[in-house]
Amino acid sequence: MVASPDIAPVILAVAESVDDLRDSNGCIRARVRAEEDPDVLSALVQEGAKPPDVWIPTSSLWVERAAASHLLEPAQHPSIASSPLVLAVSSSLHDALAGADGTLGWDALVSAASGRQVVLDVSQGPTAPATVGLLLALRATADRGPDGRATVTDLLRGLRTDGTATGGAPVGADVAVPVSEQAVWAQHEDDPRPGDARPGLPPEPVAVYPSPAATPFDHPFVDLTAGGTTASDAGRLLAALQAVGGRHRLREAGFRGADGVGGGLTADHGIDGSQPGTVAVPDVATADEAGRVLEVLRRDSRLLAVVDVSGSMAAVVPEAGGSTRIELSMRAAAAGLALFPDSSQIGLWAFSEDVSAISDYREVLPITPLAGTEPNGRELLARALGELEPVTNGGTGLYDTTLAAVRAVRAGWDPGRVNAVVILTDGEDTDDDGIGLDQLLATLRAEQSDGRAVPVMTIAYGAESGIDALAAISQATGGAAYRATSPDEIRQIFLDAVGQRACRPNCVPMTDG
């Protein structure tokens, strides 16, 4: 048998207690090997590899992955124990963030993560059940509030994925790590030295429970025997694990029942056995989608920001203390672009009708790395935004500019990055000599067909903007359209626009006005 290290000692103890698993000499006919779930899956891929007779991983998700890859075909895999997904935080962090009642709730921890007071660590990797469970819990939390995708995007961009939590050294006190409740229980049960910790766990961990509660840790008993005596032995062991004595041993090791109900799990182990432990294992498609979202949102960007400098942008916004539309737009764009990490590449164009001698647009800053250049690309971008001025009586050459911007990004298309255009404008196209909307849309669709997609995110600023045409442009390129009525909305819009690339091509804009 192969079992995950957390439960392997219990499996061996129960096997040794079953007389029917001993031969005529009294020797036990069962051998238990503790192996991490990903290692078992990797071993099954090897040519000629023989699966164990029984496999007990932490989650049915591993079994479903193996079955989806045609590595095994288990007839059944009933759960023998469960353990809720929790966020393990150090006792010092828990005390610093706890409320007046001395407890730290899920929403308070998520809020602290949004404010970067705590880092959520997913160094176990995007396919690990703990990571998948955390991503789904964050999504469920964000869905309960406004601007859900923007909230999730902000949180996921702050995750730690660099592997430091699994390198053998204790992680910092500002880190929250998704693990099973049993892992926190076991850390206290082992009575480590003060300040000591297992790899991947903060020192003196305390469990914070997601809301709503759900866990992928169901510890399935996967019978891979082909019949005969071995199958009978596997059946005897399963029965023993499901019997009163087996369930008692599992509870003594910090596990809950297969139904998620705990018993004897006390607060002196850093956990709360009264918390619900609903067992909900995501299917492979859902888990893979969660991992894909994480990967896409953290992928570097190659972005061209295109800003309207037509005459209407000089209009004063009464509710903004006398600031003009372009002043507010520049502040908002600066705040939005500041959300991109230094590894991003960003350029800037300005556009109006006949803004230059030959076109409706001009390059203010070529697509440039935000860091690693001299002068610093981020400083160049901030300076360029601050120097933009509206063109007196200038019209809005939107359509020609859009096509040129998409083609410019496609010309330097980088397969390792998310290539995109963001257009910020307050008006409709007024260039009678330029390309029409129907021709623009047809051209954009045709040129996207070679696989070098460049989605266009359009941000309509003000009530008079042509949102319908902008929405059509975004739809034709697989982007999303937004309407902002105040500069305060731009940050959320930029976050949503970044998150939007993870749901493409079936995205719904964060706001349509």
C-alpha angles and dihedrals in degrees: 000000000000120000135172112266094248094061103024095093091054092048091053093047092051092045091053090053094057110091092196089065092064127089127227091279092054094252117140115248094208128085121190121202120190112222135159113253097242089052091055091050091049091050091053090058093059116102112260093009115154116215118228120261090245129020123191110183126173093256142023085230088080090051092050090049091053092048092047088054091048091242094129141357109214115194093210139350112189118187116252098183142356140203127196121246109250138171109242113215130173117263090243092055091045092053092046093053100033120118129237091283091057096249131113115221129202096250091051091051092048089050090051090050090051089052090048092241087126133025120223108222120211098166090136086081137253095281097052113111090232092057093044091048092051093049092050091046091052091049091050090050093049092048089062092061138048122281091022100173092046090052093050091046092053091049096046093049087059097052120118112234103156097107098247092125092061098041096095099260123103112261121238124278090250094065131099115199125197108231139138120281087242091061090059090045091051093050090059094039091057088056097219122198115275109282092013121123142175117255108281096018127098117237117278091001126211122197122237113194122221118233120250090037118231134147136196091200104102101138099220122207102228112197108203097165120127097220134272126081093336092056090049091051091050090052092050092051092048091051090050092051091050094046124093094264094050093047089050092054091049092051090049088056093054100264128130127221123276088263093058095251115137132208131186093006104139136191093245086077093057093257140098113228091190092067114104116260106196111182111226118156113191119228120248094259092054092045093048091049091053090051092047091053090053092049095046096046091052095046115112119258133229103196138174114201113204116195128195113234097171120141094264089065088073091068115118118242105221096204092052100068096262097311118144125237092253092050091052092044093052092050091048094046091048090052092047096047090047087069091071116093123243090259090068125101116219134176133185134220129179121208141191133137108298091349088162133028092264109025149019092253141047133199110245096174126005117231100287136175110256090224138021095053133096115257094033113258093221090055091048091052094049091049093048092050091050093054098053114118130185117254110242109247089352118159126217113265092186105148100048089045093050093053092046092048093051091048091049092054092044090052090064096030112166115203091202094059140053104257114203148149124224117197121195114191142149100205152039126266111279100174106115091182095055135080117299124239096251092051091045093053093047091049093048092050093048094048093049091060096084093072097255095112119188109184117205117220109197124198114194109204116204137008094278097058121118098248095166094059092043091051090052091052092050093046092051091055100038093254132117136248126224137184120212122193096180136026090243089071095058096080092055090045092053090049090050091047089055090047091046092071089066094061097040129167095022099047129147115207117246090237136004095192 
